[in-house]
């Protein structure tokens, strides 16, 4: 683990995972009318927990890209006739929740970078 990785903590990885999840959910929304499309989701919270456990266990080489690469298929509450499992209400709620978490991760990362910049400038 590099010095920058330890200084930024999980904030940078959290931002990457949140962005990946936003992409997955946006793909679901874009394919809402595609026959046979199966909605997918990324468990960003679970991936972050595994990454944090790996870091505390000394496995710094474990990358967030490896943790976030396993997508899960989402089951439809009300199956459609054409086999599409995208439910717009579910996708919109997941997108909104993840967008809030993305914004929070961005705020934490910005705060850490500002702290590092202030320390490098000598507290000015």
N, C-alpha and C positions, 0 to 999 in steps of 0.2 A: 504494500500500500504506500503510495507516495505521500509526501507532506501535504500536497494540495488536497488529495483525497481525504486525509484525516482532518484537515482544516474545514472542508466543506461538509463533512459528515455524510449523512444519507440524503441531504437536500438535493444534490445534483441528480442522484439516482432516482429519487422520488419524482423529480420533474420529468425525467426521461420516461419513467413508467406511466405517469399520468398522461403524457403526450401520446404514448403508444396506445393507451386505452381510449383516448379521445379519437384517435384514428380508426380504431376497431369499431367503436360505436357509430362514428360518422359513416363508415362503410356499411354498417347494418341499415342505417337510415336511407342511404343512397340506394340500397337494394331492396327496399320495402315492397316493391311491386315486381320483383324478379321471381318467377315461378321456381320453386324448389330451393331457394336460397335459405341456408341455415344460419340463423343469428349466432354471433360469437361474442365472447366477452373475455376480458383479461382480468384476472384477480390481482390487481396492483397492490392491494393491502397485504395479501398473502405473500406476494413476491418481495415486498419491502421487509416483511417480518423475517422471511428466510434469508434475505441479504444481511439484515442486521445480526441475525444469529450467526451467519457465516463470518461476518467481520469480527464479532466478539469472540468467536472460536478460533480466530487466527487464519481464516481462509480468505485473505484479501484478494486473491486472484479470481474468486468467483465473481463473475460480471453480472450486472443487472440485465444485460441483453440476453444472457442465458436463462435467467429466471423469468423474464417476461416473454420468452419465445413460445411458451406453451399456452395456447389459446383453448378455451373451453367453449363448447356449444351450449347455447341457452335453449332450454325447452320452452315451447309456447304454452301459455295457459289455455288459449283457445286456438286449436290447430286450424289452419286455413285449408281450403279445398285444394289449392295448388301446391301444397307442401312447404310454403314459405313460413318460417317461424319468427319473423320480425313482427313485433308488436310496438307500434309507434309510441304509445304511452309509456311503456317500459323503457324504450330506448331514450326518449326525451328525459325521463326522470334520471336515468343513469348518466346521461350526458351532462345534465345540470349539476348533479352531485359531483361528478368527476371534475367539472369545470371549476367548481368552488375549491375542491382539493388541489387542483392544478394552481390556482391563484394563490392559495396558502403556501404551497411548496415554493412558488416563485418568490413570494414575500420572504420566506425563511432564507432562501438562497441569496437574495438581494441583500438582506441584512448581514449575512455572514461575509459576503464579499465587501460590503462597506466597512465592516469591522476590520477585515484584513487590510484593506486599503488605508484605513486610518492608522493601523499599527505600523504599516510600511512607511507612512509619511511622518511618523513620530508623534502622533496624537494631535496633529494640527487640525 
